[in-house]
Amino acid sequence: MLKKNNKAFTLIEAIIALTILSLAIIACLQVFALGLKLAQNAKKQTQNILAGQGQVEEALTKPYEQIPGEEVLPGLKKIEFNGLKTYVAN
């Protein structure tokens, strides 16, 4: 009588294992892609903030009359750079 060897994987078990492994790898790759996108957005936001801060610092070194911007109240101007708005007081 022939003995069955139950120690080996069947084709169906191998396909199921590969499917589960592929789904896990795809999930990990999506996490890395999301992390990269968030890092790029943070980099852009940081660059915009630094550019805006530079503009404010430049404005603070000038006399109040030479600061470009819209005067919203006497002694208070609104300046804008790359979508960042701030106010400079006299």
Backbone hydrogen bonds, N-H to C=O, Kabsch-Sander energy under -0.5 kcal/mol:
donor,donor_aa,acceptor,acceptor_aa,energy
6,N,4,K,-0.9
8,A,5,N,-0.6
14,A,10,T,-2.0
15,I,11,L,-2.4
16,I,12,I,-2.5
17,A,13,E,-2.4
18,L,14,A,-2.4
19,T,15,I,-2.2
20,I,16,I,-2.4
21,L,17,A,-2.3
22,S,18,L,-2.6
23,L,19,T,-2.3
24,A,20,I,-2.0
25,I,21,L,-2.2
26,I,22,S,-2.5
27,A,23,L,-2.2
28,C,24,A,-2.0
29,L,25,I,-2.3
30,Q,26,I,-2.0
31,V,27,A,-1.7
32,F,28,C,-2.1
33,A,29,L,-2.3
34,L,30,Q,-2.4
35,G,31,V,-2.3
36,L,32,F,-2.2
37,K,33,A,-2.2
38,L,34,L,-2.5
39,A,35,G,-2.1
40,Q,36,L,-2.2
41,N,37,K,-2.2
42,A,38,L,-2.3
43,K,39,A,-2.1
44,K,40,Q,-2.3
45,Q,41,N,-2.4
46,T,42,A,-2.5
47,Q,43,K,-2.4
48,N,44,K,-2.3
49,I,45,Q,-2.4
50,L,46,T,-2.6
51,A,47,Q,-2.3
52,G,48,N,-2.4
53,Q,49,I,-2.7
54,G,50,L,-2.2
55,Q,51,A,-2.0
56,V,52,G,-2.3
57,E,53,Q,-2.8
58,E,54,G,-2.4
59,A,55,Q,-2.5
60,L,56,V,-2.3
61,T,57,E,-0.9
61,T,58,E,-0.6
62,K,58,E,-0.6
62,K,59,A,-1.0
66,Q,63,P,-1.6
67,I,64,Y,-1.2
70,E,78,K,-2.2
71,E,69,G,-0.5
72,V,70,E,-0.7
72,V,76,L,-1.9
73,L,76,L,-1.7
76,L,73,L,-2.5
77,K,88,V,-2.7
78,K,70,E,-3.4
79,I,77,K,-0.6
79,I,86,T,-2.7
81,F,84,L,-2.2
84,L,81,F,-2.2
85,K,83,G,-0.5
86,T,79,I,-2.5
88,V,77,K,-2.7
90,N,75,G,-2.6
